[in-house]
Amino acid sequence: MSKFGLEAHTGLFWKILAGCFVLMTFGQVGQLAYCWLMTGALMWAVLTSSFVGLGEDDTVAIIATVYGLRAIPFMYKRILTIAATYPLALTFRLAKQILPKYTIDEDKFFDCDGCSEEVAKRRKASLEELSAKWKKKYPKCQEFSLELKKMISDLRFTSARCFPAFNAVVQKYLDPSMALERTEGVDVVDFDGNSSMDISGSYGVNVCGYEKYKDFMEEGWKVAKKQGLFLGSLDNTVLDNIARLRKISGHEEVSFHMSGTEAVMCAVRVARFNTNKPLVVTFGGAYHGWWDGMQPVAGNERMPQDVLCLKDMSNLSLKVIETRASEISAVLINALQCFHLNQSPPSDPVLSTNNRKVGPTPGYKEWLHKLAETCKRVGVCLIFDEVYTGFRLHPRGAQGAYDVKADIVVYGKTLGGGLPIGVVCGPKNLMARGDAKKAARINYVIGTFAGHPFVMAAMNQFLKWLDTPETLKSYDVMHENIDNFISKANQTFKEKGYPLKLTNWFSVWSMLYTTPGRFHWLFQYFLKDAGVNLSWVGTGRLLFSLEWKKADYDRLLDRLLVACEQMQKGGWWEEPKANIKSKLCIEIGTAVFKNLLGITG
């Protein structure tokens, strides 16, 4: 008997508890959990009823057995998924809470690798000399950058171009920001009149060459200016673009957007909507724009729960796709991962020593074919994110370079002929925005400036240029020139004893450092001084365009050698006396300990 005499109201209390549980967990717990709770409650009610008459112990045993049998396939899927998951995707939630920011002070900066006092003095003199030189060489750029950093967070973020622990000291001496005056062929000219050879590629946009984009934009404006800003209608230019894109992509429908990120958002949404399945697979290290819905690791505070980040080129990943095909709407591929498999895009801010791993991955074409076959067989949509690779690798992008047909293809960057663009191409059944049977089920994917007349006209100029024999031939010429440049440069570096090696994948290339060292990231600053323009990722990812001629490659090699000489002269490439990995462990461990204890400085 109840101590408070409330046993008559037990049923009411159970209802209150159930109601509170639903209200407190609604939207936080999956529908499947509610279904199993209700199933358990129903089984309990039936088995303990007078009709069945089982005791509580027997009922618990039966429910546990049913749950256990049903849990076996669930557990198999979970374990298989964990085994196939990109390791950083499993650990990043914890890592981002633990890994500290720390600073190497100037008094320890120059000899942090255990070098001699003489080498440390050479390094300090080298940095001071470069700083003084830049103040005279880039006065307008530095003044402009200083003012702009007060107003633009992006610029403050991208100014930190070295391994984070060194930022405070480096930013005291050097500001690598460049204020652009104009472009001239493969060169960019800054506010101070300094000309630099551009190997940044404008974040992947510059495939054709800057002069060619000027032509596209100028000719496009001649067509578009009579229409002005009028939006929401189509014209013959748009129809011609659609026809050309259908030929390039191999798909019947086209959707226009204003950026690559926006186009990826569209592709993922239409795939989920038209397959009516929640999950999307991506692969370790792949970048698909800044949308937090497709950023399962670094760069995103909100970890998406409907994305599986799996290991690239793994049979386990194929097994996950097969096993969970009823849940997976699409697999999203960025073929650029062939260049840095299961790694984030290479950049100097993560260059702690000679730990960069880049280069074409053998067997990647065969892997894509195997992946495409698996997706087709189990009914999962294969999406190619060609925002970066489209028209860079081949006139038909990665589809053409690897002879693989994707179910949906996403384009961006260079396709706009120099203007912002995003495009999605796919079949009617996957591009539909509404459900043919359910009136309220609509996939609202649209944008105000989609199909802007100026963008469409510049795109049309690009697509017409692309569809010429001269353009097709220029790809072969570029690839031959790049191969010759890489070979010649590597041979020269080896002969001169510089710890530098170049590697490329089509017109994408990177710099590898062949010996350990804590200052390899500094090479980008000496490259800037020698007249070479890079993006904020430094020597991690570099690009050539179709505009480059043999003489340009020779000129670039001369400037690379000048920068190498300055690195060598300044003592930055002296062999470390201390073990770099041990030093890093001590530095990071100390910083973690200080954070835990709340110690600053």
N, C-alpha and C positions, 0 to 999 in steps of 0.2 A: 504493500500500500504506500502511496506517495506521502511524504512527510508533510506536504502542503495541501494534500487532498485535491489535487488537480488532475488526477488520472482520467477524469471524464472529458477533459479538454485536450488530451494527447494528440488527437487527430488534427485539431486546430493548430496546435503548436508545430506539427510537422508541415502543415500547409504554409504557415508563416515562415518557417525555415527555408522551405523550397522556394517560396516567392522571393525572399531576401537574397538567396543564393543566385537566382536568375537575374535579379535586378543588379546585383553587385558584380556579376561576371559577364553580363551581356555585352557582346562585342569584344571581350577579352579572351573568351574561351571559344574554340571552334564548335561548329554545329555538330560535328561528329561526337564530341564529348557529351553534349546534351542528349544526343540519341542513345548513347550507351548508358547514361544515367537513367533515362526513362525506361530503356529496355530492362535494366537491372531491377528497377522499381516494379515494373510490370511482372517480371518473372517472380519476384518475391511475393507479390500480391496473389498471383495465381497458385504458386506452389505451396504457400502456407494457408491457402483458403481451405474451407471445409470440404470443398469439392475434390481437392487433391490430397490434402491432409498431411503433408510432409512437415517434419519438425524443422526448427531453425537451423540446426547443424547440417542436416541433409540439404536444405535449400542453399545454404552458403556454399557447400561443396559443389552442387550442380552449377550454380551461377559462376563460381570460380573456374570450373572446368570449361564451360562455354566461353567465358572471357579468355581463358588461356589458349584454347584452340583457335579462337578468332584472332588472338594477338600474334600468333606465330608468323603469318604472312606480313603483318605490320612490322614486326621486329626485324624480319628479314630485309624488308625494304629500307628500314631506318639504318640498320647496320651497313648494308650495301652502300647507301648514300653517304654515310659518314666516311667509309673507306675510300670512296671516289671523290670526296670533297677536297677542293684546293686547301691545303693546310692553313694558309693565312685566314681564310674565311672562317675557320673553326676557332682561331685564336685571337682574331683582331679585336673583338669586343673587350677582351681582357687586356691585350697589349696596349690599346690606346689609353687605358686608364693607368697603366703602370709606366710606360716609356716616358721619361722626363725630357724636358728641354734643359740643356745645360750649356754653359759657355766656357771656352778655354780663354783665360785672360791673356792679355798681350805679353806679360812677362813669361808665360809658358808656351806661347803660340809658336815661336820660331824653332824651338828645340823639343817639341812635343813628341818627336819620333826618336829621341835620345841622341841626336846629332851632336857633333863637337861645337864648341863655342865659336870657332872660326866659321863654320857653316851657318850657324844661327845669325852671326853678324852679316854674312853675305846675303842671307834671306831678308833681313830687316832693311839693309841698304837697297836691295832690289825692289822691295815693296814701296819704300819711301821714294825711290827714283821714279817708279811707275806712277805713283800718286801725284808727284810734282809735275810730271810730264802731262798727265791727263788734265790737270787744272789749266794748263796753257792750251792744250789741244782741243778740249771739249768744254769751254766756259759756258756757252749758250745752252748746250745740252744739259749740263749739270744744274744750271740755274732753273731751267724748265722742269727738269725732273724733281728738283727740290720742292717747287711749288705744287706740282701735280700730285706728289705723294701725300700732301696734306688733304687732298680731296678724293683720291682714288685708292681704295683698299687693294684692288687688283695689282696696282703698280708696287705697292709696298710688299705684297706677297711675292711677286715675281722678281723683285730686286734681291731677294735672298737666294743667291745662285750657287752657294757652296755648301759643303757638309755643315749642318746647322750649328755645330759647336763653334765653328770659325766665323759665323756671320757677323758678330758684333765687331770684331777686329777688322775684318775685310771691309765692312761698310763704313768704317771710320776713315779708311784710306781710299776706297774705290767705289764709284757708282757706274755700273755698266749700262745704264739706261741710254737709249738712243732716240733722239727726236728727229723724225724724218722730214727732210726737205723735198726730196724727189727720188725717183728710181731712174737708172740709166743702164739698160741692158741687164746684165747679171749683178750690177752694182747698186747700192743704195747710198745716197748722199745725205748727211745730217745737217743740222742747223749751222754748224761751224764750217761746213764745206768739205768735211772729210769723206772720202769715198771708200766704201768697204764692199767686198764681195759677199753677197748674201747666200748663206747656206742654211738659213733658218727655214726657207720655203714657205714663209707666212703660215705656219701651223698646218702645212699640208696642202694649202690652196694652190700654191704656185707650181703647176705642172707644165704649163705652156711657155712661161717666161713673161716677165712684167710688161714688156713692150707689146706682146700679143694681147694681154688683157686690156691695155689701153685701147687697142683697136676694137676689141669686142664691145667695150663700153661706149666708145665714140660712135661706132656704127649702130649699136643697139639704140642709143639715144635718138639718132636720126629717125628711127622707126617709131619709137615709143613717145616722143615728145608731143605728137598730135593728140595722143590719148590722155596724157597727163596723169592725174591720180585716180582716174575712174577705176573702181574695183567691182568685182562681182560678175563681170561679163567675160566672154571668151572671144578670141579673134583668130584669124588665120595663122598668126605666129604661134599661138598656143597649140592649135591643132597640128602644126608642123612639128613642134617640139614633142608632142605626144606620140606622133607617128615614129619619130626618130628614137625616142626612148623605148617604145615598144620593140623596135628592132634590136636595140642594144641589150635590153634586159631579157628579152624573150617572153615578156608578159603582156597581157591584154589591157590592163588598167593602170592608170597613173594618178598619183595624188601629190599635189604641190604644197610645200611648206617653206618656212623661212630660215631653218637652220638644220644641221645634221642631227642635233639632239632632238629637235621637234619631230623630225622624220622617224627617228628610232622610237620615240614615244608612240607615234601613229602606228608603226609596224607591229609593236608589241601589243598595243590595244586591239587592233583588228584581228590579230592572231588569237588572242584570248577570247574575244567576242565571238568570232566565227567558229572556233573549235569548242567553245564553252568549257574550257579547261583552264585552271588557275596558274599553273607553274610555268616558268620560263627558265631554260638552262643557259648559262653563260660559262665561259672557261677562265681559269685562273690568270689574273693579270690583265685581261682584256678591258679596253676602255670603250664605252658606248655612249659618250656624252656625259654631261653633268647632271642629268635627271637622277634624282635619288632612287627612283624605282628600278634602275638598272646599275646601281653602284653597290655591290654587296660587300665591299671591303673598304679600303682607304678612300678618304675624301667625302665620306657620307656619315652624318651623325645618326640618321635613321636607317638602321639595317633592314632592308626589305625582307619580309617573311615568305614571299611568293617567288623567290629566285633561288635556284640551285647553282652554286658556283663550283663547277667540277674541274678535275684535272684534265688538261688538254692532252690529246694523243694518248688516251688511256682506255684500255679495253673495259676496265671497270666502269668508266663513264658511259660507254655504249650499253653496258648491262643495266645501268640505272635508267637510261632512256627507254630501253626495252621493258623493264620491269614496271616502271611508273608511267608508261605511255598514256594511261587513262587519266592521269593528272597533268601531264606536260603538254602545253599548247604549242610551244616552239623552242627551238634551239637557236641561239643567236651567236653568229660567228663573225669575228673580225680577223681576216686572214693575215693582218699585220703581226699577229702573235707568232707566225712562223719565224719571225726575226728575233723574238725574245720569248720563247715558249715558257708558259707558266711563270712568267715574270711580269711585273708592272713595266710600263714604258721606261726605258733607261734614261736617267738624268743625272747631272752632276750633284744635285743636292743629296743624293743617297750614295755618293761615291766615297766610301770611307777608306778604301785602299784600291787595289787592282781587282775589285770584286764584281766588275761588270761582265755579264754573260749575254752576249748577243751574237747573231749570225744565223744564216738560213738553216732551218732544221731539216735534215734528210728525212724523206718519207712523208712530208706534209701533204703532198698531192694525193698520195694513196690514202692517207688518213681522211682527207675531205671526201673522197669518193666512198670510203667505208661508212663515214658518218651520214652522208646523203642517202646511201642505200638503207641504212638502219632506220633513219627518219621516215623514209618512204614506206618501208615495210610495216612499221608500227603505227603509222598515221600521225606523225608529229611534224609540224611545219618547220622547215629549215629557212632561217632568215640570214641573209648575207648583209652585214653592215659594211657597205662599200663607201662610206663617207670619206674615209682616208684613202682607201686602195682604188676606188673607182677612177678610172682613166689615168692613174699613175702607173700601175703595173702593166696595163694593156689597154687598148681602146675599149674593151669590154670589162675592164676591171679584173677582179679575182676570178669571176666566172670564166672569163676568157683565158686568163693566165693558167688556171688549173683545170679547165674544161669540166666544170661542175655546174649543174643547173640548180639554183636555189628556188624555193617556193615564193619567197618575197625578197626583194632587193631594195636596199636603202642607199641613196646617193646624197651627196652634198658637196661642200667646199668648192672645188674647181668647176663644177657643172654650171654654176651661175655666171660664168664668163667674167668673174671679177666682182660679182654682187652676191649678197647672202641668199642661200638656197638650201632646200631640203626636198628630196623627192622619194616617194615610195612607189614601187612597181610590183604588181602581183596579179593573180587570177581573180576573176569576179567573185568566186565563192569565198575567198579569203579577204577581199577588200570591201565587202558589203558593210554598210553603216546601220542597217536595220534588219530586224528579224522578220522573215516572210510570214511567220505564223503568229507572232506576238506583237501587238501594236505598241505597247509601252516599252518594249525592249529595243533601245536605240543606242548606238555607239557614237557619241557626239565628238567627232574629230574634225576640226575646221580651224581656220585662222584668217584674221582680217586681211593681211597682206599676201596671202597665198595667191599666186598668179599675177603679181604686180606687173604692169605692162613693161616697165624698164627692165626688171629681172628677166621676164620672158624673152624680151628682145635681145638682151646680152647673152642669155642662154642659147638662143637660136643661132647667134653668130658663132658661139663655141661649137655647137653640134654640127654646124655646116663645115667648120674648119676641120673637125675631127673626122668627118666622112670624106677625106681626100687621100689619094695615093701618097702624096708628099708627107702628110702627117703620119700615116702608117709606117712609112720608111724611116721617119725621124726617130721613132721609138727604137728601132734596131741600131741606128747610128749612135743614139744616146747610150744604150746599154754597152755597146762596144767601147765607146770612149770612157765610160765609167770603169769597166773591167781593166782597161789599159792604165787608167789613172791609179786605181787601187794597187795594181801590181807594181807599177813604177814607184809609187810613194812608199810602199812597204819595203821594197828593196833598198831604197835610199835611206829610210830610217834605220834599217838593219846595218847598213854600211857605216853610218855615222854614229851608231851606238845609242840611238835614242829609244827609250822604252815605250814606243808607240807603234800601234798596228791598226790599220783600217779594215773594216769589213762592210759588205753591202748586201742588200736584198733588193734587186731591181734598182730604182733610183733613191732608195732609202739607205742611209749608211750611218756608221757610228765609229767612234774611236775607242780602241781597247788599249789598256796600259799593261805592259808585259812584266813589270816588276812591282813589288809592293811599294807603297808610298802613301803618305797622308795628304799630299798636296796636288794630286793629279787634277782635281777640280779647278786649280788655279790656271791651268793651261788655257781655259776659255778667255781669261783676262788678257793674256799675252797674245792670243789670237785676235782679239778686238784691237789691241794696240798695233798689230801687224796689218790691220785692214781686212779683217774677216768678221762678218756679222753673224751672230748666232741668236737663237731664241733663249728663253729663260731656262730651258733644260740643258743648256750648255752643249757639251760634246756628246751627249747621249744619243740624240736622234737628229740627223742632218739630212738635207735633201738637195738633189739636183733637179733642174728643169730641162726641158727639151731645148731651151735657148742656149745652153752651154755649148761652146765650141772647144776644140782641142787646145787652142791658145788660152782659153779661160782656165782649163784644168791645169795647164802648165803654170799659169800665173798663181793659181791657188796653192800649188805645191811649193812654190817659192816662198809664199807667205807662211805656210805651215812650218817650213824650215827655219824661218826667222823667229817664229814663236818658240820653236824647239830650242834654238840656240839661247834664247833669253831664259827659258826654264833651266837649262843646263848651267848657264853662267851664274844665275841667282842661287844655285844650290838646292833648288826645289826637287830635283830628281836624284839627289844623293841617296845612297842606300840607307834605309833606316837601321839604326843600331838597336832599337828596342823592338820587341814583338808587338806589332800593331794590334792584333786581335786581343792580346792580353791587356794592352793599354786601353782599348775600347771597353773591354769588360769591366776594368777597374773604374773608368770614368763614368760609365752608365750605372754600374752598381752603386757607386758613391752618390750619384745624383738621385737614384731611387731611394736610397737610405735617407738622404737629406729631405726629400719630399715627404717621406713617411713621418719624419720627426718634425717637419715644418721649419727646417733650417733654410735660410736664404743665404745666397752668396757662396 
